[in-house]
Amino acid sequence: MLVRVMLALAALLVTCPSVAQENDLEAEYAKKLEKKFAKSVDWRQEIAAAKKACREKNVPIIAYFTRSYSP
């Protein structure tokens, strides 16, 4: 029984990001948003708003995907 509890706790620790790690990721995200390339684009969170803005300005949609800030 103790072995099962220990294994469950170990699995939980491995799969759950720590608060410190989360804060590091948020800090890295904030640093990335301060870079020139990030400031030069009018970023949108919703695809419908992005499509509308791109149609109005006659520019392509550029998508930037990253996994480092996702759970």
N, C-alpha and C positions, 0 to 999 in steps of 0.2 A: 504493500500500500504506500509506504513512504517513497519507494522508487517512482511510483506513478505520479505522486504529488511533485516530486523533484523534477521529473521529466516535464510535467505540465508547466511548472514555474519557469524552467529553462526555455521551453518553447515560447512562453509568453514574453520573456525578456528579449528573445531573439527577434520576434516579430513586431514588437511595439517600439516605435522610435522614442528615444528619450527626449525630454523637454529641452535639454541642451542642444541636441541635434536639430530639433525643430527650430530653435532660436537661431542656430547657425545657418540653416537653410533660408530663414526669413531675412537674415542679414545679407546673405549672398544675393538673394533676389533684389533687395533694396539697392545693393551695389550695382547690379546689372542694369537696373532701371535708371541709374545716374549716368550711364555711359552714353556717348554721343549718338550711337545708332538707335538706342531706345528712345531718346528724346526727340529725334528727328521724325518720328512716325506718330501719327494720331492713332494710337492703339484702341481697339474696340474689344469688348468682352463677348458681345453677342453677334452672331453671324448675320442676322437680319440688319442690324445697324451698320455693320461693316459693308455689306452689299449695297445698301442705300448710299452710304458715303462714297463708295468707289464709283457707283454709277454717276453720281452728281459731279464728281471730280474727274471722271473718265481715267481712272487709274486701276491697276490690278490689285487683287487681294493678295497680301503676303502673309502667310501663316508662320508663326514661330512656335514650335512645340518643344517642350522640355520636360523631362521626367524628374529632374532633381528636386522639384518642389511639390511633387504629388505624393500623397500617402501610399 
